[in-house]
């Protein structure tokens, strides 16, 4: 299981999402913490570190810290 890390800016974006997309994102990130490679897609070239998570109208760019078992949110884009 990976721990989730999110800076204040991305936390504010996440908190500002409408209820349904915010809940979908929370569930998708929980899945990604349990299985980061299986629950995400490569970001560009598949290096196993930079990944994307897409939940309908939300795109999240994440960095996987395999040694520290952390999933860092780099960017959240809400397309709705």
Secondary structure by P-SEA (a helix, b strand, c coil): cbbbbbcaaaaaaaaaccaaaaaaaaaaaaaaaaccccccccccccccccbbbbcccbbbbbbbcccccbbbbccccccc
